[in-house]
Amino acid sequence: MNGTIKNYEVIAAIIILTREILISGLREFLAKTSVSIQVTSLAKLKTLLQMLSIAILLTGESGNKIINFQDYNAQTIGIILLWLSAALTLYTGYDYVVKGIDHAINEDKKDQ
């Protein structure tokens, strides 16, 4: 292991980073209109999985010595958690965008 995320794991990282940037922008935009979107339990679980996967992946070879079940070492478990969090990222991101668009449309109708 050379300490880098490679192959298809880059896609999971890009999904996570893109969602975080887009949703941060959406929240900022909606805050200007005094609209807030509540954080869901699923989004909190997503964040927990992200942090856990990052922590496990950062352990590197040391983590592989500590966490090593049959075919699953720390790196494998970290990558699995990374993909799970990427899947939740897509779902929660879509949910936030739909709620944001609904709020924007409702605000637009109120202004007319």
N, C-alpha and C positions, 0 to 999 in steps of 0.2 A: 504494500500500500504506500503510495507516494504522497498522501495527504490532500488529494484533490477530489472534488466531485467530478465524475467523468461519465461518459456514455449517456444513457437516457436520464440519469439523475439530474442532469443539467436542466432538462425540461421541467421537472418537478420544482426545481429552484426558481426557474423563470416564471412559472405559474404563480408561485407564492409571492415573489417580489412584485409582479405585475398587479396582482390583486390588491396587495397592500398599498401600492401607490394609487391605484384607481379609487379604492374605497376611501382612502385618506382625503383625496380630492373631492369625492362626493360628499363626505361628511363636512368638509370645509365649506363647500358650496351651500349645502343645506343649512349649516349653522348661520349663514348670512341671512337666511329667510326665517330664522328662529324655529327651524324644524330639527328635531333630533330623532335619530333612529336608535332604538334600544339594542344593546348587544345581546345576542341570543346565547343560550347555553351551548349550542352546537359550535358557535364561533369561539367560545371560551375553550371548548374541548380541542378545537383546531389549534388554538394558540398553545395549549398544553402539549399536544403532540409535536408541534413544531419545535418548541423549546427542548422537549425530551430528545427528539431526533438529533437536533444540533448538539446537545450535550453529549450524547452517545457517540456521534460521529467525531467530535473533537477529541475524544479519548484516544483515538488512533490505535496503535499496536498495544498500548497498555490496556485499553478496553477489551481488546481481543483476548488478552490473558485472563481478564476477570470474567467476562461474559463469553462463554463458549459452550453452547449446547449442541451436541451432535454436528449438524450442518449449519447451525446459526451462530455466528460470532457477533461481536458488537457492531461491526460495520454492516453486516447483513440486516441486523435488527434496526439499526439507525436508518438504513435506506428504506426498509419496509415502512417504518414510521413516517419517513419523509414523504413517501408516496401516499400513505393514508392521509396525511395532513394536506397534501396537494389536492387530493380528491375532495376533502372537506372544504378546502379553499375555494375550489370551483363552485361548489354548492352554495356556500355561504356568501360568496361574492355575487353570484347570480341573485340570491335572495335580497341582498342589500341594494343591488341595482334596480330590481323590480320595485322594491319599497320606495327608493329614491325617486324613480320615475313617477310612481303613483302620487307621491307628495308634490312633485313639481307640477304635474297635471292638475291636481286639486287646487294648488295655490294659483295656477294660471286661470282656472275657472272662477275662483273667488275674485280675482282682479277684474274680470269682465263684467 
